[in-house]
Amino acid sequence: MKRVILSLAVLAFVSSIASAEIPKNKGNLRYSITVSTFKNKAGWSGQWSIGDGFTTILTDALQQSGWFIVLGDKEMRVEAMKEQDFAASGRAAGGKKAPKIGRMTPAQLLVKGEITHVQSSTTGGKGRFSFKGISLGGSKDSAEVNITMYVVDSETGQVVSSSKLVGKSGRKGLSVGYHGSKLGGLRGDLAGFKKDNVGKACEDAVGQGLEFLVQQLADIPWEGSVMLAKGDKIIMNRGSREGVAADARFTIGEIEELVDEDTGEVLDSEMTIIATAKAAKVKEKISYLTPLTGGDKIKKGMSVFAAQE
C-alpha cells in the first residue's frame, strides 16, 4: 500500500526548529493523537511532578503545532465515558447538551514514555541559589533530563518508532512558548517549574519530541473512508478537522489485508485503486468528493488515501 508523502512539509518543519515559536502546520493532513502520562523512572522529586509536567507541555505543544488532533489522555477519556454513562442513566437532564454514547474520537497514535534520568545540576551546583524554598539555577548552572518516547499504533498495539530525548536547560532550540496560565494541569509549585532548570530542560526535550513526532508522519498512512456513495454524492468521513482542504486530491480503493495464518497478525495490506476524486466541499468532520475517474465504481466503506504528488 502506498504511503502518504509529507517529506517536504516535514523538512520545512525541521528547518524551522531554531525559530522562536512552533511552526504551524499549513495544509497538511492531521492525525489524531493522545499522550499518556510519562512515568518518572528517575526517582527525581522536586517542587512539581516531572511526569505530569512533561506530559502537560508536550500535549500543549502538539495542540499549538496544528499537526495533530489532540485528544484527552486516558484519565480524561475515562471521565468523559462516565459522563456519557451518567447522561444515559436517566438521572440527568436530557437535550442537546447531554453527551451521547459512542461519539468519542479514537486516537490513531498513542504517545507514551519514561523519564529515565534527571540531573538537576551539571556543574556541581555553581551559580545556584534558593528563593522561598525553590532551588533556582544561576546562569552558570544547567540541568539535564533523559527521556525515552514511544509511538504506538492504536490499531495493532505495536511500537512503530521510539526516540531518546536529552533535554538541557539553556540550550537554544524549538521554543514551545509555554506560559504560566498553561501550567494549570501541574501539581506542586508552578513558579518552581517555570524557574527551575529541570523544568527548562523538560521544555527543551519537548521541542525535540515534537520534532521527532512530526518526522514520523512521512511513514504513517493517512486514511479515511467513504461513508456515503449515492449517485453523484460521495461523502468521506474526514474534514477540515483532519486538515482536508478544498480541491485536495484523493485515491479511493479497496484494501486487502495480508494476514499470517499462523498468528492472525496483519503483516501488510494491498490497495487496489478504484477511483480518484477531489474535495469539493469541506465541513469540520466530513468532505463531499467529486469523482475524477471511476466515479461509478465508488462504494460505501471503500478506503480513501491522500493522492501522491
Legacy VTK file of the C-alpha trace (Angstrom):
# vtk DataFile Version 3.0
C-alpha trace
ASCII
DATASET POLYDATA
POINTS 309 float
0.000 0.000 0.000
1.394 3.406 -0.945
2.100 5.719 1.917
1.342 9.415 2.230
4.303 11.606 1.343
4.748 14.538 3.719
8.520 14.791 3.343
8.546 18.378 2.040
6.323 19.547 4.864
8.445 17.676 7.404
11.656 19.163 6.014
10.147 22.630 6.263
9.281 21.931 9.882
12.767 20.667 10.730
14.449 23.636 9.062
12.474 25.991 11.296
13.324 24.288 14.587
15.585 27.168 15.589
12.745 29.704 15.330
11.168 31.284 18.383
7.792 29.615 18.000
6.335 26.284 16.956
5.968 26.268 13.150
2.303 25.862 12.240
1.014 23.108 10.032
-0.355 24.694 6.869
-2.403 22.448 4.614
-1.161 19.051 5.735
-3.434 16.206 6.784
-3.708 15.654 10.528
-3.595 12.540 12.697
-5.447 12.007 15.991
-3.078 11.504 18.904
-3.162 11.123 22.683
-0.358 11.406 25.226
-0.146 9.149 28.273
1.496 10.430 31.445
5.242 9.869 31.241
6.479 7.702 34.091
9.149 9.075 36.390
11.654 6.204 36.461
14.482 8.520 37.512
13.297 8.807 41.100
13.547 12.596 40.897
11.350 14.667 43.203
11.042 18.405 43.445
8.563 21.235 43.790
6.467 19.793 40.952
5.667 16.447 39.315
8.108 15.914 36.448
5.950 13.266 34.766
2.854 15.467 34.801
4.931 18.475 33.775
6.464 16.894 30.698
3.139 15.365 29.617
1.286 18.658 30.004
3.814 20.658 27.996
4.038 18.031 25.237
0.240 17.871 24.920
0.038 21.650 24.665
2.883 21.788 22.112
1.118 19.207 19.930
-2.071 21.264 20.108
-0.237 24.501 19.260
1.516 22.973 16.260
-1.668 22.129 14.353
-0.111 18.931 13.035
-2.354 16.713 15.165
-5.885 16.295 16.503
-5.004 16.149 20.194
-7.276 14.017 22.357
-7.519 13.817 26.121
-5.352 11.317 27.965
-6.676 8.043 29.375
-7.889 9.667 32.610
-9.766 12.383 30.728
-11.362 9.869 28.362
-12.480 7.671 31.253
-14.107 10.710 32.863
-15.806 11.542 29.536
-17.198 8.000 29.342
-18.517 8.334 32.888
-20.363 11.488 31.834
-21.838 9.646 28.854
-22.977 6.806 31.096
-24.474 9.297 33.557
-26.397 11.040 30.771
-27.723 7.683 29.547
-28.797 6.572 33.020
-31.889 8.792 33.016
-30.712 10.677 36.109
-29.517 13.711 34.166
-31.379 16.335 32.189
-31.574 15.439 28.514
-31.460 17.643 25.490
-28.768 18.609 23.050
-26.216 19.347 25.787
-26.210 15.784 27.091
-23.147 13.797 25.895
-24.052 10.883 23.641
-22.540 7.427 23.951
-20.263 6.336 21.142
-19.252 9.811 19.942
-15.624 9.821 21.136
-12.876 10.295 18.570
-10.428 7.371 18.509
-6.692 8.033 18.593
-4.640 6.777 15.664
-1.371 7.346 17.513
-0.530 6.823 21.178
2.482 8.525 22.755
3.976 7.235 25.964
7.360 7.185 27.588
9.606 7.227 30.600
11.848 9.782 32.247
14.963 7.717 32.841
17.463 10.210 34.252
17.392 13.674 35.806
20.489 15.665 36.666
19.478 18.821 38.460
22.947 20.330 38.181
25.548 19.536 35.530
28.095 21.928 37.054
28.110 20.762 40.639
25.667 23.410 41.776
27.657 26.509 40.798
25.535 29.576 40.456
22.548 28.062 42.287
20.601 29.849 44.977
17.381 29.367 46.896
14.366 31.652 46.983
11.245 30.855 49.002
12.188 27.224 49.183
12.680 26.863 45.424
16.102 25.841 44.160
16.967 28.023 41.184
19.729 27.647 38.621
22.048 30.563 38.015
23.458 31.450 34.637
26.433 29.145 35.120
24.367 26.125 36.101
22.268 23.808 33.986
20.174 20.664 34.205
19.650 17.618 32.022
16.781 15.145 31.578
16.832 11.882 29.639
13.519 10.669 28.232
12.552 7.668 26.124
9.500 8.287 23.931
7.423 5.641 22.146
4.851 5.997 19.364
2.273 3.197 19.330
-0.136 2.303 16.518
-3.520 2.071 18.256
-4.820 -0.444 15.696
-2.069 -3.018 16.207
-0.680 -2.017 19.608
2.819 -2.164 18.151
5.563 0.377 18.808
6.146 1.961 15.398
9.002 4.235 16.466
10.926 5.417 19.503
13.426 8.094 20.381
15.745 9.013 23.225
15.483 12.682 24.106
18.151 14.590 26.031
16.823 17.922 27.238
19.208 20.568 28.553
18.357 23.882 30.145
19.749 26.939 28.411
20.070 25.281 25.006
18.616 27.219 22.093
16.136 25.246 20.048
12.436 24.963 19.392
10.564 27.164 21.849
7.260 25.692 22.938
6.047 29.066 24.160
4.881 27.671 27.463
3.495 30.311 29.810
2.129 30.486 33.324
-1.583 30.158 32.591
-0.954 26.858 30.799
0.609 25.273 33.867
-2.753 24.652 35.494
-2.525 20.907 34.916
0.579 20.558 37.056
0.713 19.661 40.706
3.043 21.382 43.124
4.842 24.708 42.907
4.165 26.131 39.458
6.595 29.003 39.873
9.210 26.397 40.652
8.599 24.731 37.322
8.984 27.954 35.354
12.231 28.904 37.080
13.750 25.516 37.830
16.436 24.387 35.397
14.897 20.906 35.330
11.677 22.457 34.054
13.612 24.297 31.362
15.346 21.054 30.404
11.913 19.436 30.047
10.836 22.221 27.689
13.929 21.579 25.586
13.095 17.856 25.476
9.511 18.660 24.421
10.857 20.619 21.451
12.886 17.587 20.407
9.910 15.297 20.992
7.631 17.408 18.799
10.219 17.434 16.019
10.507 13.641 16.271
6.729 13.095 16.146
6.280 15.288 13.067
9.089 13.430 11.300
7.224 10.136 11.793
4.250 11.328 9.758
6.018 10.655 6.460
5.802 6.904 7.180
2.310 6.744 8.686
-0.552 6.286 6.201
-3.394 8.808 6.409
-6.690 7.081 5.710
-10.372 7.896 5.536
-13.468 6.017 4.404
-16.378 6.560 2.035
-19.370 6.849 4.344
-21.966 7.605 1.655
-21.998 6.818 -2.069
-25.294 7.585 -3.814
-25.089 8.722 -7.401
-23.001 11.871 -7.580
-22.976 12.308 -3.791
-19.745 10.906 -2.360
-19.002 11.743 1.284
-15.775 10.953 3.166
-15.562 10.776 6.969
-12.717 13.291 7.163
-12.938 17.077 7.070
-11.212 20.339 7.976
-10.502 18.988 11.467
-8.173 16.481 9.822
-6.651 19.111 7.532
-8.676 18.390 4.391
-8.838 21.449 2.136
-10.942 22.226 -0.938
-9.537 20.707 -4.155
-7.354 18.222 -2.257
-6.871 15.065 -4.343
-7.521 11.518 -3.134
-7.329 7.934 -4.349
-10.179 5.592 -3.482
-9.965 1.835 -3.443
-10.324 -1.491 -1.695
-7.863 -2.743 0.913
-6.908 -6.386 1.203
-5.141 -7.309 4.422
-2.385 -9.921 4.294
-2.917 -11.980 7.442
-0.477 -14.503 8.888
-2.492 -17.739 9.031
-0.425 -18.991 11.969
-0.746 -15.961 14.263
-3.656 -13.962 12.860
-1.397 -10.898 12.694
-1.880 -8.432 9.831
1.504 -8.401 8.105
0.734 -5.891 5.374
-2.045 -4.645 3.146
-2.541 -4.093 -0.559
-4.727 -1.424 -2.101
-6.486 -1.748 -5.447
-7.202 1.744 -6.739
-10.782 2.049 -7.977
-11.182 5.794 -8.462
-9.735 9.237 -7.892
-11.532 12.288 -6.528
-11.099 15.791 -5.185
-12.659 17.570 -2.223
-15.445 19.816 -3.497
-16.980 20.901 -0.186
-15.304 20.532 3.195
-17.001 20.641 6.572
-15.475 20.095 10.003
-15.751 16.302 10.082
-16.806 15.297 6.552
-15.950 16.154 2.956
-18.013 15.972 -0.225
-15.919 14.454 -3.003
-16.205 14.967 -6.735
-15.057 11.883 -8.695
-12.347 12.454 -11.283
-12.104 8.865 -12.513
-14.088 5.707 -11.770
-16.939 7.539 -10.056
-19.492 4.846 -10.882
-17.399 2.220 -9.056
-17.147 4.028 -5.700
-18.957 2.219 -2.889
-19.622 2.857 0.772
-16.834 1.561 3.003
-14.022 1.981 0.499
-10.755 3.445 1.769
-9.622 6.947 0.876
-5.958 7.977 0.805
-4.241 11.246 0.021
-3.008 11.207 -3.583
0.753 11.236 -4.016
2.170 14.308 -5.631
LINES 1 310
309 0 1 2 3 4 5 6 7 8 9 10 11 12 13 14 15 16 17 18 19 20 21 22 23 24 25 26 27 28 29 30 31 32 33 34 35 36 37 38 39 40 41 42 43 44 45 46 47 48 49 50 51 52 53 54 55 56 57 58 59 60 61 62 63 64 65 66 67 68 69 70 71 72 73 74 75 76 77 78 79 80 81 82 83 84 85 86 87 88 89 90 91 92 93 94 95 96 97 98 99 100 101 102 103 104 105 106 107 108 109 110 111 112 113 114 115 116 117 118 119 120 121 122 123 124 125 126 127 128 129 130 131 132 133 134 135 136 137 138 139 140 141 142 143 144 145 146 147 148 149 150 151 152 153 154 155 156 157 158 159 160 161 162 163 164 165 166 167 168 169 170 171 172 173 174 175 176 177 178 179 180 181 182 183 184 185 186 187 188 189 190 191 192 193 194 195 196 197 198 199 200 201 202 203 204 205 206 207 208 209 210 211 212 213 214 215 216 217 218 219 220 221 222 223 224 225 226 227 228 229 230 231 232 233 234 235 236 237 238 239 240 241 242 243 244 245 246 247 248 249 250 251 252 253 254 255 256 257 258 259 260 261 262 263 264 265 266 267 268 269 270 271 272 273 274 275 276 277 278 279 280 281 282 283 284 285 286 287 288 289 290 291 292 293 294 295 296 297 298 299 300 301 302 303 304 305 306 307 308
